[in-house]
Amino acid sequence: MRKFTLIFLLTGSAVFAQRPLTIEETVMGGRKFAPTTQTAQQWRKDSKAITYLSSDFATLFEKSAATSWKETTLATKSEFESALKAKFPNEEFSVKAFPMAINWKTANTFETEIAGKKNNYKVIYDVVAKQITNAIAFDVQGVSAIFSANNNSAWLKGNNIRITDASGKIIEVTNDENQGIVNGNDYVHRQEFGIDRGMWWNEAGTQLAYYRKDETMVGNYPIVNWNEREAVNKDVKYPMAGMTSENVTLVIFDVATGKKVTVQTGEPKEQYLTMVSWEPTGKYIFIGILNREQNHMKFNKYDAKTGAFVKTLFEEKASTWVEPQHALTFVPNNPNQFIYQTDFNGFNQMYLYNTDGKLLKNLAYKDVIVKDLLGFDAKNTKINYIGTANNGLDRQLFQVDIKSGKTVQLTKVSGTHNASVSSDGTLILDQYSNVTTPNEISVIDVKSNKATNLIKADNPFTGKVDMPKMELVTITSADGKTPLNGRIIYPANFDATKKYPVMVYVYGGSHAQLVNNRWMGGGGYFDYYMAQQGYVVFTLDNRGSDARGKKFCDVNHRQLGVNEMADQMKGVEFLKSKSFVDADKIGVFGWSFGGFMSTSLMTQHNDVFKVGVAGGPVIDWKYYEVMYGERYMDTPQENPEGYAKASLLDKAKDLKGRLLVIHGAQDPVVVQQQSMNFIEACIKAGKQVDYFLYPNHEHNVAGRDRIHMYAKIADYFNTHLK
């Protein structure tokens, strides 16, 4: 009897230990409750072995076929630190962890970057010899360094470019004193069009191509820093829709001669230069020239020596927009062929071209969208990539044969896969999760499809946190035919006979997807926290969101907010059909485009939404920047009706419920002018609205202040909706 009593007490205490998330865990929970995994895992080049970091980031482990995938130590932080000291006896390093970002160059060597007291370095480390075999240095104050095959490094100092050559000599590439002339920076065209760099070495490392951005003609926009004794204004360049934009050119610098050539990209000056790609021989450089209207792209070939235009390889035109996102990927050992990615035919997919512009092979597969091109197999005859599946909910590993165009799906289990193929093409390192699987890592034999499990993570919340039930749902959009992906998180201790308030969490804009078939369904910790506070938490990816193809977005052209809201209201219909939903207590929360959506729903569907929180909201698209805004809305001059319909300034008078507007006081993305103008409109309309600023934060509220923000939002819903 006493034995059974003890078991009951132990069981009861375990159940009692289950608790809700704390408000701190809405921010810190991602680290605290991360499923068991292998950090920074990757294939070791030219081997059937994978490497990853220990949980304390001090050791590089290996698992290989030769050891039946047992864990062994490959290298340690102390060994790496000793190698640095031996290579650079007069330098000081502070190595707090084994390098996380490593790139295997051979079976025994990897490259990584490390900061010293005197210089920064890119080093090659041999894990067998335990020594640094090669190093490239650049100035300790340099940023955005890129490295060439012949040991040159190009880096930025302010708005200018410097090169440290293999001998250690520093070459001043540009010397522009005017801060309105920016060289080599990746913040060009506000990083739209897939731009993630501002400099490119040719394959030989003899020439450097770089962006030269002239924004002297763009007006100064004030961003106030409140931390100084007297507040200091920091001007930024912020070209608004329909106003004068920056002028960008591409310059090629020859390291040996010091000569510069400006590529002859022509007029008008207000155009976008994208997809910059060196031809492997270095004779030519390719650039996508997109007009400011963003509906006509010419993909051009230029002579790298003279900068002269050679020919247009192909063009893309659209009645909505053309949005190039990817540089070329040349076929290894074949400088005359490249892979071009485009959504011109409806989905971002791959096409094989030659350098004369002839389409050689359509490598597209069904409606699969290429999300991540992983590279070629050992024989350079096949391409591996991560693509969409299951109506955009899943990510799977695919492989396409370049010659035949035949595609096979290499991973099978429904979910979100992050997979890669070994150098010899025989093994797959597959990591995936889905709504019921926290994390699973396996090595799969391509030929036999036999899987060796390496990690099968337990539910990290078991015995710690009582997580609410979540399920994915499908809802038909307002067009009556398009399936939309949704997620519903039920309140804690859910009772179907009760009625619960609702928090709709929304984004709704392009290049974002909130609902996925992965662990937690794509939901954030704050979503689950609010469900534990007694809310039904609902999210719907409306038309215009990511991973569903171009037509899914095109319907919103020149009328942002219209179809997005119509779809969200279909989500509301779904909610109202549930007996457990209190239709009189529906609220909405969103940030950025989601802030625009929240404010739109609060003003234009004021009979439905009683409480809203809008973070960093776009209020009027004419106050938003050129590149993003004009893609979807054209200019205010071209589309006055669309801008007027989307503007929320004249709709402030329709606000009925309680609305909290939050903004970062130094936001350079959605400038504070947006929300300030809305507050002014509310005052003039006699409408009460709540407003809160986060000093010293830009577009997102980060760090521990984010805990404060979530506490404020939760309190707002609890006070005015619950």
N, C-alpha and C positions, 0 to 999 in steps of 0.2 A: 504493500500500500504506500509506504513512504517512498519507494522507488518511483512509482507512477506519479506521486505528488511532485517529486523533484523534476521529472520530465515535463510535467504540466507547467511548473514555474519557469523552467528554462525556455520552453516554447512560448509561454506568455510574454516573457521579457524580450524575446527576439521580435515578437510581433509589436510589442510596445515601442521597441527601438525605431521602428519605421516612423518617419516624420515627414513633413512637407519640406520643400526647398526653402532656404532663407533668402532674404532679399540680396544678401551678399553673393549667394550662389547663382543668382541670375547672371552675374558677370564672371565669377570665378569658377562656376560649376564645370565649364568645359575642360578645365585642367583637373579639377578635383574628382570628377566622375568619368574620366576618359577610359574607354574600354582598353583592355590589355592589347598592346600592339608591338610592332618593331619599328622604332623611330628611324627615319631617313634611310629606309631600306632600298636597295638597288642591286642589280646584277653586277658582279665583278667581271670586268671585260675579259673576253676570251677564256671563260671558265664556266663551269656549272656550279657556281657558288654565288651566294648573296651576302651582302654586308649590311650592317645596321648598327645603331648606337645603343649602348647600355642605358638603362633608365636614369642613371646619374650623369650621363653624357661624358663619361670619362674613358670609355673603352669602345673600340671598334670591334664588333663581333662578326663572325662568319658562320654560315651554315652551308654545307656543300654536299653534293651527291656522293663524293668520295668518303664522307664521314657519316653517311646515312642521315644527313641533315641535322646532325648534332651540333650544338653551339660550341664554338671554340673562339679563343681570343686571337685577333689578328694584329691589333696595334693598340697602344695605350696613349693617353694624354701625356704622361711623363716621357715616354719614348719620343713622341713628336716634339715635345718641348726641348728635349736634349738634342735632337737633330737640328732644331732651329739655332740653338746656342752654338753648336759646332760649326754651322754654316755661317752664322753672323756673330762672331765673338764680341764685336763692339756694339751690338744692338741689344735693346731691352724689349722683351715680350711679356705680356700678361696673358697667359693661356689659361683661361678659366674652364675650358671644356675642350674635348676633342672636336675638330672642325665638323660642323653639321653638313655644310654644303661642299661635298667633294664630287669630283668628276673623274671616273676611272679612265686613264689614258691607255694603259696596258694591263696585263694580268696582275702586275706587281706595283704599278705606280698610279697615283691619283694626283690631280691638281686641286688646289684650294687657295683662298686668299687669307692673309693674316696681317694684322696691324702691328707694327713696331713703334718704338718711341721716335725714331728718326725717319723711317720710311714705312710705306705700305708695300706688301709683296704679294705676288702670285708665285707659289712654290709648287714644285713637283716632289712628292714624297714617295720613297720606295719602302713598302711595308715589309719586305724581306731583308733588305740591307739596313733598314732603320736609319736612312739618311736622306737629306735633301739633295736631289740630283740636279735641279735647275731652279733658278729664281729670276723673276723680273721685278724690279723696284719702281715705285713711283712716289711722288711727293706725299708726305703724311697728311697734308691738307687737301690733297686731290680727291675728287669724287667722281663717280660714274666711270671708273677706269674700264677700258676694253683692251684686249691684248691680241697681238698679231702672231702669226706663225714663226716670225723671225725675231721674236723677243722684244718687239717695240710695245710700249704701252701708251695709249692716249688717254688723257684725263682732263678734268675740268677744274679750273681755278676761277671762281666767280662766273662771269659770262664769257670766259675765254678758254681756249684749248691749248694744252701743253702735251708734248710727246717726250717721254724718256726713252731713248734708243737703247740698243743692246749694250752699248759701252757705258751707259749711265749719263750721257749728255742730254740736257734738257733743251728741246726745241720749242720756241714760242710760235705757235701756228697762227693765233689771232691776238690782237692787242686793241680791242675796241673799248674805249673808255666810256662811251655812251651806254648807260645801262639798258637802254631801249634796243640795243643790238645784242642778241643772245646767240652764242655759237655752241653747237654740239650738245645742247640740252635736249632731253627727251620730252620736255614740256612744250611741245610744238602742236599747234592745232588742238590745244588742251587735251592731248593724248587720246583724241578720238581716232577712228580708222585703224585701230590696232597698234598705234604708235607706242613703242616701249623703249626706244633708244633714239639717240640723236647723232651717233657716229658709227661708221662701218669701215673696217679694214678690208682691203681686197685680200684674196687668198694668199698672196705672196707676202703681204705686209709692207708693200712698197708705197701704197697710196691709201689715204684716208679720206673717205667721203663724210661730209657732215652737213647738218642743217644750219643755215644762217637765218635767224628770225629777226626781222625788222618790225618792231612794234612801236616805233616812235610816233606813228600816226594814230595810235589807239589812245583814247583818253585815259587819264589817270583816275583810278577808283580808290577812294580812301578806306583803309582798314585801320581802325584805331587800336593801339596797344595801351591797355589801361594800367599796366604794371609799373610804368615809370612814375617818378615824382610828379611830373607834369605829363599827362597823356601824350603819346607820340603817334603821329599818323604815319602809316606805312602804305604808300601807294602801290597798287597792283594794276596790271593791265587787264581789263575785263571788257572785251568787245561784245556788246549786246546785240541781239537779233536786229537785223536791218541797219546796223551802224557800221562804221569803218572797221575793217578787220586787219590783222597782221599780214605782212608780206613775207613769204618764205622762199628761199632759194636753196639749192644744193650745191655745195662747193667740194671740189676734189683737190686735196693737197698731196704733192709729190714729195716724199721724205728726202730723197737724194738731192733734188734740185731746189727745193723750197718754193717751187712755183705753185700757184693756185689757178684753177680753172672753174668758172661758174657754169654749171650745166644749163644749157639753153632751153629752159622749160617754157619760155615764152610768156605771152600775155593772155588774159589780164593778170595783174599781180595778185589779186585776191582770189587765189585758187589753192587747192590742197595737194601737197606732194606726199604720196603714200607708197607703201610696199617697196621701199628702196631695196634693191637686190643687186649685188655684184655678180656678173657672169664669172664662172670659175677661172677662166683664162686671164681675167682682169682687163680685157680689151674693151668691154662694154659694161654699162650700168643701166639697170632698168628702173623706171619710176612710173607709178600710177598717177596720172594727172586728173584730178577730180575738180570739176567746176564748182564755183561757190554755191550754185543752185543744188548741187549734189545729186543731179539726175543724169550726168554724162561723164563717164570715166574713159580716158584713153590710156592704154598701157603702152608706154614708149620705150624705145631702145636708144641709148646715147653712146657716143664715142667717148671713152674715159680719158683719152689723151687731150682731146680738143674741147670736149663738152658739147659737141655738135649733135643735133638731132639726126638719128639714122632712119628710123621708121616707127610707125605705130603698129604694134603686133595685133592688137584687137581692141574693140571698144565695147562698152556696156552702156545702155540707155534704159531709163525707166520713167514711167509716168509718176512714180512716187519718189523713190530715192535709190541710189547706188551706194553701197557701204563696203568698200574694200577693207579687209581685216587682217590679211596675212601676206607676208613677203613670200617670194618664190622659194621652193625647195628643189634644188637641182638634184638630178639623179646621179649618185656617185659614179665616178669613172665615165660619165657621159656628159660633158659640158654643154652639149647641144640639146638637152632635154630637161624640162622642169615640170614640177607639179604646181598647178595653180588652183587655189581654193576660191570658190564663189558661191553665193546663194542665188545667182541669176536665174536658175531654173527652179527655184522654190526652196531649196535646202542647201546649206553650206556643204559642198561636196568637192571632190578632187577631179581634176582634168589634167591629162598629160599633153603638153605642148612641146614643140621644138622652138629654138630661139629665133626662127623666122616667123613665128606666130601661127604655125599650122597646128590644128588640133589633131593629135594622134590617137587618143583614146579617152573615152568617157569612163572614169573610174567610180562613178556614182553607184550607190546601192540602195534601192528602194527609197524610203523616205528618211533614211539614216542621216543624221547631221554629224559631220566631223567636228568633234569638240577638241581633240588633241592629237595631232599627228606625231606619232612616237618615233618614226624613222624606218629604215630599210632593214631587211634581213641580211645575213652574211653574204649572200650572193648578189644583193642589190636587185633582186627580181620581184620582191614583194614589199608591201608597205603595211606596217602595223599602225592602227589608230584606235582611239577611244571614240565611240559614237553613241548616239541616242537610240533608245528602244522603248517599247511599252508606252507609246503615246507621250514620249519625252520624260517619263518618270525614271527610266533606267539609264545606266551607262554600261556599255559592253565593249569588249576588245574584239576588233575586227581585223582581218588581214585580206588585202587585195593583191592579186597577181597582176603586175603591170602589163604584161604581154597579152594575156587573155581577158583581163578585166573582171575575172571571176572573184567574188568575195565570199569569205567564210567567216562565221562568227565563232571566235575561239573560246569565249566564256559563255556559260549557259545559264547559270542560276540567276533568276530575276533579282535585280538589285543594282546598286551603284558600285561598279568595279573600277579599281585603280590597278591596272595590270601592265606588265611589260614582258618582253620575250628575251631569252638569253641570246648571247652573241651568235651561237651556232643554230639558233632557231628551233631547238628541240624541246625547250622547256618554257613554261609560262609561270611567272611570279604573279599570283592573283590575290589581291586583297579586295574584299567586298563587305558591304553591310546591306541590310534591308530593314524593313519595319520590325522584323522579329529577330534579326541577327545583329548583335552589337559590332562585331568585327571578326572576320575569319580570313586567315592567310594560308594559302596552299601553294605548292609547286605542282604544276600539271604537266604531264608528258603529252606533247602535242600529238604524237602518233597513236598512242594507246588510250589517251584521255584519262589515264590513271592519275589520281591526285594524292599527294602526300601532304597531310595537314601539318602546318607549323604552329599556328595559333588559332584557338577557338575560344574567343573571349566570353566570359560569363557576363550576365547583366550587371553592370557596375552599380546599379541602384539597389540590388537585392539586399535586404537586411539593413539598409541605410535610409533610403528615401522611398516613400510611397508615391510612385509616379502614377498620374492619371492615365486612363485608357485613351489611346489615340487610334484613329483609323483614317485611311485615305478614301475619298469619295470622288465620283464623277458626276458632273453637272453639265447640262446642255446650255450653251451660250445663248445670248439674246438673238442670235441669227437663226436659232431653231435647229441647228445641225452640227455645230462644232462642239466636241466634248472638251470640257475643262477639268483640270485637276484641282481637287480641293483637299483640305485636311481639317478634321474636327477633333479637338481635344476635349474630352468630357470632364466635368467637374469632379473633384475628389469625392469619394463615397457617393458616387452617382446613384440617384434614385429616379427612375423613369416616371414616377408618379408626381414628382415635384416639378416646379418651373424655375428656370435659372436665367440670370442675366447673361448677355452675350458681349464678348469683345471680338470684333472683327479686326484682325491684323492684316494690313494691306500694303502692297507696294504698287504693282500694276504697270510699271514702266518696262522699257526694253532692257535686254541683256541682264535680266534678273529672273530667277526662278525660286520660289519659296517652298514649293511642294515637291518632294522627291521620294523615291523609294529607297530610302536609306535609314539608318538608325535615327529614331525620333522623328522620322518623316520630314526632315528638314526644319522642324520647329526649333525655336530658340528656347533657352532656359526661362526667359521671361514669360513666354507663352504658357509653359507648363506651370510656372509659379502662379499665374493668374487663374489657371484652371483649378489649382489647389486652393485658391481663395474663393472658389465657388462660381466661376464663370464657365460658360461654354466658350471656347476659343476657336475661332473659325478663320481659315485663310483660303483664298481662291486665286489661282493664277489666271487672270483674265486674258482676253486677246490683247496682244501687244507685249506679253512677257516672253521669256526666253525658251529656247529648245523646241519650238514647234514650227519653225519655218517662216519664210518671208511673208507669205499671204496672211499668216496669223497676225502679223504686225501691220501690214499695208493698210488694213481697214481703218487705222487710226490716223492716216495721213491728213493733215490740215485740220484735224478736229480732235486734238488730244482731250481726253476725259469723257468723251461722249460714249463710245462703245465700251470703254473700260468700266464706266459707271453702270451701264446697262447690264454688263456681265455680273458685276458685283451685286446688283439688285436681284439677279437670278439666284445668286447665293443666298440672299436674304429670303427669297421665296422658299428655298430649300430649308432654311432654318425655321421659318414660320410654320412649315408643314410638320415639324416635330412637336409633339405634345409637351415635351419638357422645356421648350424655349419660351421665355417670357417675351412676347412680341412688343411689349411696352418698355422693355429695358434692353435696347440694342445700342451698343457704342462702337466706335471705330478708332483705331490708332495706326499711324503710319509715319514714315520719315522720308524726306526728300520728295521723290515722285509720290511716295506714299503720303507725305504731308499734303501735297496737292490733292490727292484723292480723298483724304480724310476731310479736308476743308470743303471740297466739292460736294461730298456726300452730306456733310452737315448743313450746307446751305441749299442744295438742290433736292435733297430728299429729307427735309427737316421734319417730316411727319413720321419718319422711321427711326432716324438716328438721334438719340437724346443726349449723348455725351461723345465728345471727340477729343483726341490729342493729335496735334499736327506738329511734327518736328521738322525743322529746316524746310518749310513748305515753299514750293513755287506757287505764287499767287497770280502772277500775270506773266505770260511767256515772253512778253516784250522786254522784260527785265532779265531774261536769262541769256546765256552766252550764245554766240553765233553758231558754232559748229553743231552742237546737239540740237538747239532750238530750231534752227532753220531746216535741218534734215526732216523733222516731223511736221513742222508748221509753215515752212517757207518763211518769207519775211513779213513783218507787219504791213508793209506796203503792198505786198502781193496777196495777202490773205487777211484783210482787215476783219472780215466776218468771223473767221475761225478764231482769231486772237480775241475778239470781243466775246465770243461765246465761251471760250476757255477761261477768260479773266474772272477772278473772284471778287474784284474790287466793287463792282456794281451789284454783287450778290450778297454782300455783307448784310444788307437790309433784311435778307431772308433768314438769317440765323435765328433759331429758336432755342436750341438746347445749350448746354454748357460746353464751351470749347476752350481748351488750353493750347496755346501756341508756344512752342519752345524753339529757341534759335541759339546757335553758337555765335558769340559776339564778334568773332573774327572769321566768320564763314566767307571763304573766297569762291565757293562753288555756287551756292544759292545765297546771294548776298542779303544782308539783313534788311535792306531796303524793301525786299519782297514782303516780309511780315510786318514791318513798320507801316507800310502803306495800307495793309489790311486792317491793322489796329486803328489807324486814322479813319478808315472808311467805316469801321464799326462805331467809333465815337460819333461820327457825323450822322450815322443812321440811328443813334440812340440804342445800340446793342451792346450788352455787357459781354466782355471777352476777357479771358485770363491770359497773361503773357509772362514768360520766364526766360531770362537770358542766362547762358552759361559763359561767364568771362573766361578768356584764355583758351577757348575751344573753337575749332573751325567747324567743318560741316558735320562731324560726328563728335559726340561727347565720349571721351575715352578715359581709361584708368579708373581710379576709385570714384571719380565724379559720376561715372556711369551708374554706380550703385545709387547715388543720390537721385539721379534722373529717374531710374526705374521705381524707386520708392515714391517719388513725386507722382509719377503716372499711375501707379497702383492706388495711391491715396486718392487721386482725383476720381478714378472710377469708383472706388469704394464709397466716397463721399456723395457723389452725384448720380450714380447709377444703381448701386447695389441696394 
